[in-house]
Amino acid sequence: MKSIFSITTFLLVETLAIAQAQPFPDPIPSHDSLLIHSTRLGETRTVNIWIPPSYTNGKEPFPVLYMLDGGIQEDFPHLANTIDTLIQTNQIPPIILVGIENTQRRRDLTGPTTVKKDKKIAPVVGGSEAFRAFVNEELIPEINKRYRTTNTRGIIGESLAGLFVTETFLLQPEMFDIYIAFDPSLWWNNTYLLKTAKQHLAGFPASPKTFWFAGSNTKDIYKNAGKLADALEGQPIPNLRWKYSPEKAEHHNTIFRATKERALIWSWNSEVHP
């Protein structure tokens, strides 16, 4: 019964989040769009790229922030506009934003699950490994080829995208330097990531990493995000800079917009990321 309730609640919250997103008339910033055929996924993906104003006036390379739910009808416009403002006000360094538009969101952003009720959220789930391979082996090299980029890169996402960010942080931390997750769906697969966090952290790479995550007042989200913070607190890693932001005043459909500025400012202003 608890599993049925969790899945039903998740679907309802996601629906409300989409509905709540509609009133925001986010202006679409000037950007590039690419079509990239993925051998790993067996499909063509749309990618949107926003470059900071200073990019066209110089020759220096820029760090890159990869975002999930990065379509023009998704979160790309409001995040690009926020990053532009933060750069113009000298609150974060100039960065390139790469938004990955969804095709089968719940397939790409979830790992395997042994929980039958989890599988009811979409016809196909459990494709995060293939999606991560697309990002790592196909998308990142293509962006590096087309744009002037440094070796510093981050990833940002909310809800199931936050689950993917956290899964990548734990399973393949070398992919990115900066990880930002809003309301990660850590309940997935009976909280598998929480149960295995200790063993993954034990093999953490020596290179500096940054991890910022937040949890809203949504029951399973808040509780599990707190448990992840406990796991990180209980296993200190010298090269890991992390921050958990408990957001009891926020809902699942408000936390991204409410905390994105703080997340970006904290994450991109570390001395280990010049």
Secondary structure, DSSP 8 states (H G I E B T S, - for coil): -HHHHHHHHHHHHHHHHHHHHTT--------EEEEEEETTTTEEEEEEEE--GGGGG----EEEEEESS-STTTTHHHHHHHHHHHHHTTSS---EEEEE--SSHHHHT------TTGGGGSSS---HHHHHHIIIIIIHHHHHHHS-EEEEEEEEEETHHHHHHHHHHHH-GGG-SEEEEES--TTHHHHHHHHHHHHHHHT--SS-EEEEEEE-S-HHHHHHHHHHHHHHHHS--TTEEEEEEE-TT--TTTHHHHHHHHHHHHHT--TT--
